[in-house]
């Protein structure tokens, strides 16, 4: 079953390559299609995150009020999450969906000789990434040399972008607490470790996917901010009407002339 999935992904990749004439561009096209397909799920998370950012002052108030009662604070925070329809774990859903695709790309590119003759048809990205099937770590199997350091530079850039892309969403989320920030910093280190042993094609896929997702988040955030602004402008403050009833002055009696 897994081999069928690998073959299916390779066939789609080959189809894009037949139009673009480049394997790296084919990976980018396939990546964008995947991001567009999972955008409805990601959009729901963007909206709930935006709602939580609006409720940030209330969250800080709860943290101050129940600083000495962790259980009560947890209960009140859960109520707040429920009111905002916010699920802290939902932000991982787009990433979880991509994990099988990530693994499939990894295995396909690692065992590409089972699908294509790479000796006559090397996979590259416009020669910027000469070989999408090798990993950065493979350049130092025979030791460190100046040639290896120069050759690994474009792959090292992909690894750096691969790790930074996990940090940017946290920086965009103003409601992220200190604990989640430390988790994100740890993820950066973990991504560097994973990326160093990943093929260039996998790194290209993840970089494009992550930064396109960040662009989707920024655009969605901008639209939601604009919507909030229009709703605020639509609120009409009605002037206070003071109804003062004036009594009609009675005509004064006139003196009769003698």
C-alpha positions in Angstrom: 0.0 0.0 0.0 2.8 2.4 0.9 4.6 1.7 -2.3 1.4 2.5 -4.2 1.3 5.9 -2.4 5.0 6.6 -3.3 4.3 5.7 -6.9 1.3 8.0 -7.0 3.2 11.0 -5.6 6.0 10.4 -8.1 3.6 10.2 -11.0 2.0 13.6 -9.9 5.5 15.0 -9.6 6.5 13.7 -13.0 3.3 15.3 -14.5 4.2 18.7 -13.1 7.8 18.3 -14.3 6.6 17.7 -17.8 5.1 21.2 -17.8 7.7 23.1 -15.9 10.8 21.3 -17.2 12.4 21.3 -13.7 12.0 18.9 -10.8 12.4 21.5 -8.2 9.6 23.7 -9.7 7.5 20.5 -9.9 7.9 20.1 -6.1 6.9 23.7 -5.6 3.8 23.3 -7.7 2.7 20.2 -5.9 3.4 21.9 -2.6 1.2 24.8 -3.4 -1.6 22.5 -4.5 -1.4 20.7 -1.1 -1.4 24.0 0.8 -4.5 25.2 -1.1 -6.3 21.9 -0.4 -5.7 22.1 3.4 -6.4 25.9 3.5 -10.0 25.5 4.8 -8.7 23.7 7.9 -5.9 26.2 8.4 -8.3 29.1 8.0 -10.4 27.9 10.9 -7.3 28.0 13.1 -6.4 31.4 11.9 -9.8 32.7 12.8 -9.8 31.2 16.3 -6.2 32.5 16.9 -7.4 36.0 15.9 -10.3 35.7 18.3 -7.9 34.7 21.1 -5.7 37.7 20.4 -8.7 40.0 20.8 -9.4 38.3 24.2 -5.8 38.7 25.3 -6.6 41.5 27.9 -9.1 39.2 29.5 -6.6 36.3 29.6 -4.1 38.6 31.4 -6.8 39.7 33.8 -7.5 36.0 34.7 -3.9 35.2 35.1 -3.5 38.1 37.6 -6.8 37.3 39.4 -6.1 33.6 39.9 -2.3 33.7 40.1 -2.4 31.7 43.4 -5.1 29.3 42.3 -3.8 27.2 39.3 -6.9 25.0 39.2 -9.3 27.9 39.1 -7.1 29.6 36.5 -7.2 26.5 34.3 -11.0 26.2 34.6 -11.5 29.9 33.7 -9.1 29.6 30.7 -10.9 26.6 29.4 -14.2 28.6 29.6 -12.4 31.3 27.7 -11.2 28.9 25.0 -14.7 27.5 24.7 -16.2 31.0 24.2 -13.7 31.8 21.6 -14.0 28.4 19.9 -10.3 28.0 20.3 -8.5 24.7 20.4 -4.8 25.1 21.3 -4.0 21.7 19.6 -5.9 22.6 16.4 -2.9 24.6 15.1 -1.0 21.4 14.7 -3.6 19.9 12.4 -2.3 21.3 9.1 1.2 20.0 10.2 -0.1 16.6 11.2 -1.9 16.2 7.8 1.4 17.0 6.0 3.5 14.4 8.0 2.5 11.4 5.8 3.3 13.6 2.7 6.6 14.6 4.2 7.5 11.0 4.9 6.5 10.0 1.4 8.6 12.7 -0.1 11.5 11.6 2.1 11.3 7.9 1.1 10.6 8.6 -2.6 13.6 10.9 -2.9 15.9 8.6 -0.9 14.9 5.6 -3.1 14.4 7.5 -6.3 16.4 4.9 -8.3 13.3 2.6 -7.9 11.3 5.1 -10.0 13.7 6.7 -12.4 17.2 6.5 -13.7 18.9 9.3 -11.8 22.2 8.8 -13.6 20.7 10.2 -16.8 18.0 12.4 -15.3 19.4 14.1 -12.2 16.8 16.0 -10.1 17.8 19.6 -9.6 16.2 23.0 -9.0 17.5 25.2 -11.8 21.0 24.2 -10.7 20.5 26.3 -7.5 20.1 22.9 -5.8 22.2 20.6 -8.0 20.7 17.4 -6.6 17.4 17.2 -4.7 18.0 13.6 -3.6 21.0 14.2 -1.4 21.0 15.6 2.2 23.4 18.2 3.7 25.0 15.6 5.9 26.1 13.5 2.9 28.6 16.1 1.9 30.8 15.3 4.9 30.8 11.5 4.8 34.4 11.7 3.7 35.4 14.4 6.1 35.3 18.2 6.1 36.9 20.0 3.1 36.6 23.4 1.5 34.8 21.8 -1.5 32.2 20.2 0.8 31.6 23.4 2.7 31.0 25.3 -0.6 28.8 22.6 -2.0 26.6 22.4 1.1 25.8 26.1 1.3 22.5 26.0 -0.7 21.4 23.0 1.3 22.3 24.7 4.6 20.2 27.7 3.5 17.2 25.3 3.0 17.9 23.8 6.5 18.0 27.3 8.1 14.7 28.3 6.4 13.3 24.9 7.4 13.9 25.7 11.1 13.0 29.4 11.0 9.6 28.6 9.4 8.6 26.9 12.7 9.3 30.0 14.7 7.6 32.7 12.6 4.0 31.5 13.3 4.7 31.8 17.1 6.0 35.4 16.6 2.8 36.3 14.7 0.6 34.9 17.4 0.5 37.6 20.1 -1.4 35.3 22.5 1.5 32.8 22.8 2.6 32.4 26.4 6.2 32.0 27.6 6.0 28.3 27.8 4.9 27.9 24.2 7.7 30.2 23.2 10.3 27.9 24.7 8.7 25.0 23.0 9.0 26.8 19.7 12.7 27.5 20.3 13.2 23.8 21.0 11.4 23.0 17.8 13.9 25.2 15.8 16.8 23.1 17.2 14.9 19.9 16.4 14.1 21.0 12.9 17.8 21.8 12.2 18.7 18.3 13.4 16.0 16.7 11.2 16.7 18.9 8.2 20.4 18.1 8.2 19.7 14.5 7.3 16.8 15.3 4.9 17.1 15.3 1.1 17.1 18.7 -0.6 13.7 18.0 -2.3 12.1 17.4 1.1 13.6 20.6 2.5 12.4 22.5 -0.6 8.9 21.1 -0.1 8.8 22.0 3.6 10.2 25.5 3.1 7.7 26.4 0.4 4.8 24.8 2.4 5.7 26.7 5.6 6.2 30.1 4.1 3.2 29.8 1.8 1.2 28.9 5.0 2.6 32.0 6.7 1.5 34.1 3.8 -2.0 32.7 4.1 -2.0 33.5 7.8 -0.9 37.1 7.2 -3.5 37.7 4.5 -6.3 36.1 6.6 -5.2 38.2 9.6 -5.3 41.3 7.5 -8.8 40.5 6.3 -10.0 39.7 9.8 -8.6 43.0 11.1 -10.3 44.9 8.3 -13.6 43.1 9.1 -13.3 44.1 12.8 -12.5 47.7 11.7 -15.6 47.9 9.5 -17.8 46.5 12.3 -16.5 49.1 14.7 -17.2 51.9 12.2 -20.7 50.5 11.6 -21.5 51.0 15.3 -23.5 54.2 15.3 -23.6 56.1 18.6 -27.0 57.5 18.9 -27.1 61.0 20.4 -29.0 61.4 23.7 -32.2 63.1 23.1 -33.4 65.4 25.8 -37.1 66.1 25.5 -37.9 69.3 27.2 -41.6 70.1 27.2 -42.2 73.7 27.2 -45.5 74.9 28.6 -47.3 77.2 26.4 -47.5 80.6 28.0 -51.0 81.7 28.8 -52.0 85.0 27.4 -52.0 87.7 30.0 -55.3 89.3 30.7 -55.5 92.7 29.3 -57.0 95.6 31.3 -60.2 96.9 30.1 -60.1 100.6 29.3 -62.5 102.7 31.3 
